Amino acid sequence: MIDLSTCVPGQQVKYLCGEYGEYIGPTDGDFPQFRTKKDSGMPFRHTQSGSVPTGGYSHPYDVVKIFPLEPPAEQPMIDLSTCVPGQRVRYLNNAIGTFVGPNGKGEGFFPVLVKTEKGSIVSHTKNGKIYHSHLNHPHDIIEILPIKPPEEQPMIDLSTCAYGQKVKYRNGDTGMFVRPNFSGGIYTFLTRLTSGGMHSHTQAGFTDSNYGNPHDILEILPVETPAEPPMIDLSTCATYQKVRFANGKIGKVGNSFTRIGSLKVRTVQSGDIGWWWYTLDGKDRDLRGPEWRIVEILPLEIPEEPPMPEPTPTPQEMDYKSAYLQIANIISVAFPECEVTTVDMARLLVNENRTLRLALGLPTYEEVEDLTYTEVYG
């Protein structure tokens, strides 16, 4: 049994077509005297029994059910009137939306607009509800997220830039400062992209009036100080000592000096293309280009010394007298009837084994015989 006179504004109802709406309130005496509206906001007039007058026929938006009033589930306090445009909110379905601002159609029941994660603009009550009733909706707002402080950006002043100084654009690309743009109006400075395109900017680095241009300048990079080249003095080089040019090639220093005006110069062979005159600080006197400037004197190459031959081991010195005497003693024991002296044994060894004599460094056998004869016979 439907009786709309028992409803309170905002109470949820269900239509014959299956859609949902909510009770608005009585009319100002006009018939039919009860009003509802569906979720999209379209209003309908009803009799007390919930039907839309159609001359006895059913209407898709006849009210077929009135939902009982139940205390809504406790939610954190939401007040969208405290939000600023762009502030993020969290929905009941955990998705994130973005506060847009007032509805612009008067306060009414849904005075606040919020953009969903899919880009749709949806109106809400100030407390974040889609419906005025207790029924929940996936896009009911359950949390207002804190405002993130904007990221601090360095102060940009292109008037301080030097030619060639690098800059970084909003899209992450890198370019370089070129010069003032004398005919650019408020866009008084020019930069060049790495790819070659030119852009004009305000002194603060903006490319045009649309905030967020990909080629707005967000950072001026420090001036790159070129590394100081090492001190070059060709007068200290040995003839044919190697040097390195700025282009990476290797040359060698010659032995010829001369003077050109007040400059003392020396010959240097540039790779395989002949000899050229260089000032002693490494500059190409023939002005072939900066790539032929000498940037490094290579260490003098000292040829490796051949390995020292291993010394021939000196034969261990023998006590020949004792050795011969030992042999003589062995023979005298084995042959007691045979008298063998040390001198006889020495004479035998030397005469019979010339190779042994030479290996042991003994004198020739003639010398041994002469010495023996002199010792024995005087």
C-alpha positions as CSV (number, residue, x, y, z in Angstrom):
1,M,0.0,0.0,0.0
2,I,1.6,3.3,-1.1
3,D,0.8,6.5,0.8
4,L,3.1,9.3,-0.2
5,S,1.7,11.5,2.5
6,T,3.8,9.5,5.0
7,C,7.0,10.3,3.2
8,V,9.6,12.9,4.2
9,P,11.7,14.9,1.7
10,G,14.6,12.8,0.5
11,Q,13.0,9.4,1.3
12,Q,13.9,6.8,-1.4
13,V,11.2,5.4,-3.7
14,K,11.2,2.8,-6.5
15,Y,9.3,3.3,-9.7
16,L,7.4,0.7,-11.8
17,C,10.1,0.8,-14.5
18,G,12.7,-0.3,-11.9
19,E,14.5,3.0,-11.5
20,Y,14.9,4.8,-8.2
21,G,14.0,8.3,-7.1
22,E,13.3,10.2,-4.0
23,Y,10.3,12.0,-2.5
24,I,10.5,15.9,-2.9
25,G,7.4,17.0,-1.0
26,P,3.8,18.1,-1.5
27,T,2.8,20.7,-4.2
28,D,1.3,24.0,-3.4
29,G,-2.2,22.6,-3.6
30,D,-2.1,21.6,-7.3
31,F,-3.3,18.2,-8.3
32,P,-1.7,15.7,-8.1
33,Q,-0.3,17.0,-4.9
34,F,2.9,14.8,-4.4
35,R,6.2,15.2,-6.1
36,T,9.2,12.8,-6.7
37,K,12.2,13.0,-8.9
38,K,14.3,10.3,-10.4
39,D,18.1,10.1,-10.0
40,S,18.7,12.2,-13.1
41,G,16.6,15.0,-11.6
42,M,13.5,14.8,-13.7
43,P,10.4,15.5,-11.5
44,F,7.0,13.7,-11.5
45,R,3.6,14.5,-9.9
46,H,1.7,11.7,-8.2
47,T,-1.5,11.0,-6.4
48,Q,-1.3,10.0,-2.8
49,S,-1.3,6.4,-3.9
50,G,1.9,7.0,-6.0
51,S,0.4,6.8,-9.5
52,V,1.0,9.3,-12.2
53,P,-2.4,10.4,-13.6
54,T,-2.8,8.8,-17.1
55,G,-6.5,8.2,-17.3
56,G,-6.4,4.8,-15.7
57,Y,-3.3,3.4,-17.3
58,S,-0.1,2.4,-15.5
59,H,2.8,4.7,-15.9
60,P,6.5,3.7,-15.8
61,Y,7.1,6.2,-13.0
62,D,4.3,5.1,-10.8
63,V,5.7,4.7,-7.3
64,V,5.6,1.0,-6.3
65,K,7.7,1.0,-3.2
66,I,8.7,3.5,-0.5
67,F,11.9,2.6,1.3
68,P,11.8,2.8,5.0
69,L,13.9,5.5,6.7
70,E,16.9,4.0,8.4
71,P,19.7,5.8,10.1
72,P,22.5,6.2,7.6
73,A,25.8,4.4,8.4
74,E,28.1,6.7,10.2
75,Q,30.5,8.3,7.8
76,P,33.2,10.8,8.4
77,M,32.0,14.4,8.4
78,I,32.1,15.7,4.8
79,D,31.7,19.4,3.9
80,L,32.4,20.1,0.3
81,S,32.0,23.8,0.8
82,T,35.5,23.8,2.3
83,C,37.0,22.4,-0.9
84,V,38.9,24.4,-3.5
85,P,38.8,23.6,-7.3
86,G,41.2,20.8,-8.1
87,Q,41.1,19.3,-4.7
88,R,40.9,15.5,-4.7
89,V,38.1,13.5,-3.0
90,R,37.7,9.7,-2.4
91,Y,34.4,7.9,-3.3
92,L,32.7,5.1,-1.6
93,N,34.1,2.7,-4.3
94,N,37.6,4.0,-3.5
95,A,38.0,5.8,-6.8
96,I,39.3,9.4,-6.8
97,G,37.4,12.4,-8.0
98,T,38.2,16.1,-8.4
99,F,36.2,18.9,-6.9
100,V,35.0,21.3,-9.6
101,G,33.0,24.0,-7.8
102,P,29.5,25.2,-7.1
103,N,26.7,23.9,-9.3
104,G,25.8,27.4,-10.6
105,K,22.1,26.5,-10.7
106,G,21.3,27.7,-7.2
107,E,21.7,25.9,-4.0
108,G,18.9,23.4,-4.4
109,F,19.6,19.9,-3.1
110,F,22.8,19.3,-5.1
111,P,24.9,22.5,-5.0
112,V,28.3,21.0,-5.6
113,L,29.9,19.5,-8.8
114,V,32.6,16.9,-8.7
115,K,34.4,15.3,-11.7
116,T,34.6,11.5,-11.5
117,E,37.7,9.4,-12.4
118,K,36.1,8.9,-15.9
119,G,35.6,12.6,-16.5
120,S,31.8,12.8,-15.9
121,I,30.6,15.8,-13.9
122,V,28.2,14.8,-11.1
123,S,26.3,16.9,-8.6
124,H,26.4,16.2,-4.9
125,T,24.9,17.5,-1.7
126,K,27.3,19.5,0.5
127,N,27.9,16.4,2.6
128,G,29.0,14.4,-0.5
129,K,25.9,12.3,-1.2
130,I,24.4,11.4,-4.5
131,Y,21.0,10.8,-2.9
132,H,19.5,12.8,-0.1
133,S,18.3,9.6,1.4
134,H,20.2,7.1,3.5
135,L,20.9,4.9,0.5
136,N,24.5,4.6,-0.5
137,H,25.9,5.2,-4.0
138,P,29.3,4.2,-5.3
139,H,30.1,7.9,-5.9
140,D,29.2,9.1,-2.5
141,I,32.2,11.1,-1.2
142,I,33.6,9.6,2.0
143,E,36.9,11.6,2.2
144,I,38.3,14.9,1.2
145,L,42.0,14.5,0.5
146,P,44.4,17.1,1.8
147,I,45.7,19.7,-0.6
148,K,49.2,19.0,-1.8
149,P,51.5,22.0,-1.6
150,P,52.7,22.9,-5.1
151,E,56.2,21.7,-5.9
152,E,58.6,24.5,-5.5
153,Q,60.1,25.5,-8.8
154,P,63.4,27.4,-9.1
155,M,63.1,31.1,-10.1
156,I,63.6,31.5,-13.9
157,D,65.3,34.6,-15.3
158,L,66.5,34.1,-18.8
159,S,68.2,37.5,-18.8
160,T,71.0,35.9,-16.7
161,C,71.8,33.2,-19.3
162,A,74.9,33.0,-21.4
163,Y,74.9,31.9,-25.0
164,G,74.9,28.1,-25.2
165,Q,73.8,27.6,-21.5
166,K,71.6,24.6,-21.2
167,V,68.0,24.8,-20.1
168,K,65.4,22.1,-19.2
169,Y,61.9,22.2,-20.5
170,R,58.7,21.0,-18.8
171,N,58.5,17.9,-21.0
172,G,62.0,16.9,-19.8
173,D,63.9,17.7,-23.0
174,T,67.0,19.8,-22.9
175,G,67.8,22.8,-25.0
176,M,70.2,25.8,-25.0
177,F,69.8,29.5,-24.6
178,V,70.5,31.4,-27.9
179,R,69.9,35.1,-27.6
180,P,67.3,37.8,-26.9
181,N,64.4,37.9,-29.3
182,F,64.4,41.6,-30.3
183,S,61.1,41.3,-32.2
184,G,59.2,39.0,-29.9
185,G,57.1,41.3,-27.9
186,I,56.8,39.8,-24.4
187,Y,58.5,36.7,-25.6
188,T,61.9,38.3,-25.5
189,F,64.3,35.3,-25.3
190,L,65.1,32.4,-27.7
191,T,66.1,28.9,-26.9
192,R,67.0,26.0,-29.3
193,L,65.9,22.4,-28.9
194,T,68.4,19.7,-29.1
195,S,66.5,18.6,-32.3
196,G,67.0,22.1,-33.8
197,G,63.7,23.8,-33.3
198,M,63.5,27.3,-31.9
199,H,61.2,28.6,-29.2
200,S,60.6,32.1,-27.8
201,H,60.0,32.7,-24.1
202,T,59.2,35.4,-21.6
203,Q,61.9,36.4,-19.2
204,A,60.4,33.9,-16.7
205,G,60.6,31.0,-19.2
206,F,57.0,30.7,-20.4
207,T,56.4,29.8,-24.0
208,D,52.8,31.2,-24.4
209,S,49.8,32.2,-22.3
210,N,48.6,28.6,-21.9
211,Y,50.1,27.5,-18.6
212,G,51.7,24.0,-18.9
213,N,53.2,24.3,-22.4
214,P,55.7,21.4,-22.8
215,H,58.4,23.8,-23.8
216,D,58.1,26.2,-20.8
217,I,61.5,26.4,-19.1
218,L,61.6,24.9,-15.6
219,E,65.3,24.9,-14.9
220,I,68.4,26.8,-16.1
221,L,71.3,24.4,-15.8
222,P,74.7,25.6,-14.5
223,V,77.2,26.8,-17.0
224,E,79.5,24.0,-17.9
225,T,83.1,25.0,-17.3
226,P,85.4,23.3,-19.8
227,A,88.1,21.2,-18.3
228,E,91.5,23.1,-18.3
229,P,93.8,21.4,-20.8
230,P,97.1,20.2,-19.5
231,M,100.2,22.3,-20.0
232,I,102.0,21.5,-23.2
233,D,105.7,22.2,-23.7
234,L,107.1,20.6,-26.8
235,S,110.6,21.8,-25.9
236,T,110.7,19.0,-23.2
237,C,110.0,16.2,-25.7
238,A,112.5,13.8,-27.0
239,T,112.7,13.2,-30.7
240,Y,109.9,11.0,-31.9
241,Q,108.1,11.1,-28.6
242,K,104.4,10.6,-29.2
243,V,101.7,13.2,-28.6
244,R,97.9,13.1,-28.7
245,F,95.7,15.5,-30.7
246,A,92.3,16.9,-29.8
247,N,90.7,14.6,-32.4
248,G,92.2,11.5,-30.6
249,K,94.9,10.8,-33.2
250,I,98.5,10.1,-32.3
251,G,101.5,12.0,-33.8
252,K,105.2,12.2,-32.9
253,V,107.6,15.1,-32.3
254,G,110.4,15.8,-34.8
255,N,113.9,17.1,-34.2
256,S,113.6,20.4,-36.1
257,F,113.3,23.8,-34.5
258,T,113.0,27.2,-36.1
259,R,111.5,30.6,-35.5
260,I,108.5,32.1,-37.3
261,G,108.6,35.8,-36.2
262,S,108.9,35.8,-32.5
263,L,107.5,32.3,-32.1
264,K,109.7,29.2,-31.7
265,V,108.2,26.2,-33.5
266,R,109.0,22.6,-33.8
267,T,108.0,19.9,-36.3
268,V,105.3,17.4,-35.4
269,Q,104.1,14.5,-37.6
270,S,100.3,14.5,-37.6
271,G,99.4,10.9,-37.9
272,D,100.3,9.8,-41.5
273,I,99.8,13.1,-43.3
274,G,103.2,14.6,-43.0
275,W,105.1,17.0,-40.8
276,W,103.8,20.4,-39.6
277,W,105.0,23.3,-37.6
278,Y,103.7,23.6,-34.1
279,T,104.3,26.3,-31.4
280,L,105.8,24.9,-28.3
281,D,102.5,25.1,-26.4
282,G,100.9,22.6,-28.8
283,K,99.1,24.9,-31.3
284,D,99.0,24.1,-35.0
285,R,100.9,26.9,-36.7
286,D,99.3,25.9,-40.0
287,L,95.8,26.6,-38.6
288,R,94.2,23.4,-39.8
289,G,91.6,23.5,-37.1
290,P,91.2,23.1,-33.3
291,E,91.0,19.3,-33.7
292,W,94.8,19.2,-34.5
293,R,95.8,21.0,-31.3
294,I,98.1,18.9,-29.1
295,V,96.3,18.1,-25.8
296,E,98.7,15.5,-24.3
297,I,102.3,14.5,-24.4
298,L,102.5,10.8,-24.0
299,P,105.1,9.2,-21.8
300,L,108.4,8.4,-23.4
301,E,108.5,4.8,-24.5
302,I,111.6,3.2,-23.1
303,P,112.5,0.0,-25.0
304,E,112.5,-3.0,-22.7
305,E,116.0,-4.3,-22.0
306,P,116.7,-7.9,-23.2
307,P,116.7,-10.4,-20.3
308,M,120.1,-11.0,-18.8
309,P,121.5,-14.4,-19.7
310,E,121.6,-16.8,-16.9
311,P,125.1,-17.2,-15.6
312,T,126.8,-20.4,-16.5
313,P,127.2,-22.3,-13.3
314,T,130.9,-22.6,-12.3
315,P,131.9,-26.3,-11.9
316,Q,132.4,-27.1,-8.3
317,E,136.1,-27.1,-7.5
318,M,137.6,-30.6,-6.8
319,D,140.4,-31.5,-4.5
320,Y,142.1,-33.5,-7.3
321,K,145.0,-34.6,-5.1
322,S,142.7,-36.2,-2.5
323,A,140.5,-37.8,-5.2
324,Y,143.6,-39.4,-6.9
325,L,144.9,-40.5,-3.5
326,Q,141.6,-42.2,-2.7
327,I,141.7,-44.0,-6.0
328,A,145.2,-45.1,-5.5
329,N,144.4,-46.4,-2.0
330,I,141.4,-48.4,-3.4
331,I,143.7,-50.0,-6.1
332,S,146.5,-50.7,-3.7
333,V,144.1,-52.6,-1.4
334,A,142.6,-54.6,-4.4
335,F,146.1,-55.2,-5.9
336,P,148.6,-55.2,-3.1
337,E,151.4,-56.2,-5.4
338,C,150.8,-53.1,-7.6
339,E,152.2,-49.8,-6.4
340,V,150.2,-46.9,-7.8
341,T,151.1,-43.4,-6.8
342,T,148.9,-40.3,-7.0
343,V,151.0,-38.9,-9.7
344,D,150.7,-42.1,-11.8
345,M,146.9,-41.9,-11.4
346,A,146.8,-38.2,-12.5
347,R,149.0,-39.0,-15.5
348,L,146.7,-41.9,-16.5
349,L,143.5,-39.8,-16.2
350,V,144.8,-36.8,-18.1
351,N,146.3,-38.8,-20.9
352,E,143.4,-41.2,-21.4
353,N,140.4,-38.8,-21.1
354,R,141.1,-35.5,-22.9
355,T,137.3,-34.5,-22.6
356,L,137.4,-34.9,-18.9
357,R,140.5,-32.8,-18.8
358,L,138.9,-30.0,-20.7
359,A,135.7,-30.1,-18.6
360,L,137.6,-29.9,-15.4
361,G,139.8,-27.1,-16.6
362,L,143.0,-29.2,-16.2
363,P,146.2,-28.2,-18.0
364,T,147.1,-30.1,-21.1
365,Y,148.7,-33.5,-20.8
366,E,152.0,-32.1,-22.1
367,E,152.1,-29.6,-19.3
368,V,151.3,-32.4,-16.8
369,E,154.1,-34.6,-18.2
370,D,156.6,-31.8,-18.2
371,L,155.7,-30.8,-14.7
372,T,155.8,-34.4,-13.5
373,Y,159.2,-35.0,-15.1
374,T,160.6,-31.9,-13.5
375,E,159.2,-32.8,-10.1
376,V,160.4,-36.4,-10.2
377,Y,163.7,-36.1,-12.0
378,G,164.7,-32.6,-11.3
